[in-house]
Amino acid sequence: MDVFEAIKGRRSIRRYKTDDVPEEKINAVLDAARWAPSWKNTQCSRFVVVRDKDTKLKLADTLGGVRGGANPSADAVKNAPVLIVICAKMGRSGYDDDRKIATDKGDYWYMFDTGLAAQNLMLAAHAVGLASVPAGLFDAPKAAEILGVPADVRVVMLLPLGYPDEERAAPPRKGIAEISSLDRYK
Ligand SMILES: Cc1cc2nc3c(=O)[nH]c(=O)nc-3n(C[C@H](O)[C@H](O)[C@H](O)COP(=O)(O)O)c2cc1C
């Protein structure tokens, strides 16, 4: 699949077929994720592949964020055959060689690195016939507890993965002229 076709054809899908996802496809999407660029190639992204039904149900309970509330991906987290939990090992992205914060962004570059890895993963999933939805509105510390994530690792995103069982039209995007300018910020 052409890269532009993958970028434009990928959709956030929240209903999946019950068919299992073979290990080779999981490996293919994780392989794509590990080839994402990262801060000084520090590769802080980590992935937990969840297949256990009970764990998925517990993680679904964290959706809605720290203040609670509905998340349109609640059923996707419960019912997708696979859930990939994207985590970041802290203290790497955004730091100098002498372990000092390097920019005005503090250590938030871990969000950038995991975001790039997540996009690679989602595009690769689309290219091998799978669908996904990135879910960020959940209680990450609670999810960390459920998964036994150590203190120096942060849970960033829940990513249900499976064969699509719905078709969705692309939500509109802003035009190029609206989001870009030449030589000076407009
Ligand atoms: C950082 C981030 C967090 C998101 N969190 C959620 C979420 O918690 N629940 C959900 O249903 N969708 C979530 N989405 C999916 C967006 O709603 C979706 O990407 C957007 O509407 C554009 O649709 P598309 O992905 O089909 O192009 C998230 C997307 C991103 C990039």
The ligand as an SDF file (V2000), in Angstrom:
LIG
                    3D

 31 33  0  0  0  0  0  0  0  0999 V2000
   -4.1750   11.8500   21.0860 C   0  0  0  0  0  0  0  0  0  0  0  0
   -5.4900   11.2630   20.6760 C   0  0  0  0  0  0  0  0  0  0  0  0
   -6.3900   10.8410   21.6350 C   0  0  0  0  0  0  0  0  0  0  0  0
   -7.6120   10.2800   21.2700 C   0  0  0  0  0  0  0  0  0  0  0  0
   -8.4400    9.8060   22.2380 N   0  0  0  0  0  0  0  0  0  0  0  0
   -9.5980    9.2100   21.8890 C   0  0  0  0  0  0  0  0  0  0  0  0
  -10.4260    8.6360   22.8960 C   0  0  0  0  0  0  0  0  0  0  0  0
  -10.1250    8.6620   24.0890 O   0  0  0  0  0  0  0  0  0  0  0  0
  -11.5830    8.0470   22.4920 N   0  0  0  0  0  0  0  0  0  0  0  0
  -11.9390    7.9590   21.1700 C   0  0  0  0  0  0  0  0  0  0  0  0
  -12.9790    7.3900   20.8840 O   0  0  0  0  0  0  0  0  0  0  0  0
  -11.1540    8.4880   20.1910 N   0  0  0  0  0  0  0  0  0  0  0  0
   -9.9970    9.0960   20.5190 C   0  0  0  0  0  0  0  0  0  0  0  0
   -9.1620    9.6130   19.5300 N   0  0  0  0  0  0  0  0  0  0  0  0
   -9.5370    9.4470   18.1000 C   0  0  0  0  0  0  0  0  0  0  0  0
   -9.9650   10.7750   17.4380 C   0  0  0  0  0  0  0  0  0  0  0  0
  -11.2500   11.1100   17.8630 O   0  0  0  0  0  0  0  0  0  0  0  0
   -9.8670   10.6030   15.8920 C   0  0  0  0  0  0  0  0  0  0  0  0
   -8.5460   10.3500   15.5490 O   0  0  0  0  0  0  0  0  0  0  0  0
  -10.3700   11.8660   15.1600 C   0  0  0  0  0  0  0  0  0  0  0  0
  -11.7380   12.0620   15.3670 O   0  0  0  0  0  0  0  0  0  0  0  0
  -10.1040   11.7900   13.6470 C   0  0  0  0  0  0  0  0  0  0  0  0
  -10.6980   10.6390   13.0830 O   0  0  0  0  0  0  0  0  0  0  0  0
   -9.8260    9.6000   12.2340 P   0  0  0  0  0  0  0  0  0  0  0  0
   -8.8250    8.9900   13.1990 O   0  0  0  0  0  0  0  0  0  0  0  0
  -10.7810    8.5600   11.7250 O   0  0  0  0  0  0  0  0  0  0  0  0
   -9.1430   10.3270   11.1350 O   0  0  0  0  0  0  0  0  0  0  0  0
   -7.9430   10.1660   19.8850 C   0  0  0  0  0  0  0  0  0  0  0  0
   -7.0300   10.6010   18.9260 C   0  0  0  0  0  0  0  0  0  0  0  0
   -5.8120   11.1090   19.3010 C   0  0  0  0  0  0  0  0  0  0  0  0
   -4.8290   11.5120   18.2340 C   0  0  0  0  0  0  0  0  0  0  0  0
  1  2  1  0
  2  3  1  0
  2 30  2  0
  3  4  2  0
  4  5  1  0
  4 28  1  0
  5  6  2  0
  6  7  1  0
  6 13  1  0
  7  8  2  0
  7  9  1  0
  9 10  1  0
 10 11  2  0
 10 12  1  0
 12 13  2  0
 13 14  1  0
 14 15  1  0
 14 28  1  0
 15 16  1  0
 16 17  1  0
 16 18  1  0
 18 19  1  0
 18 20  1  0
 20 21  1  0
 20 22  1  0
 22 23  1  0
 23 24  1  0
 24 25  2  0
 24 26  1  0
 24 27  1  0
 28 29  2  0
 29 30  1  0
 30 31  1  0
M  END
$$$$
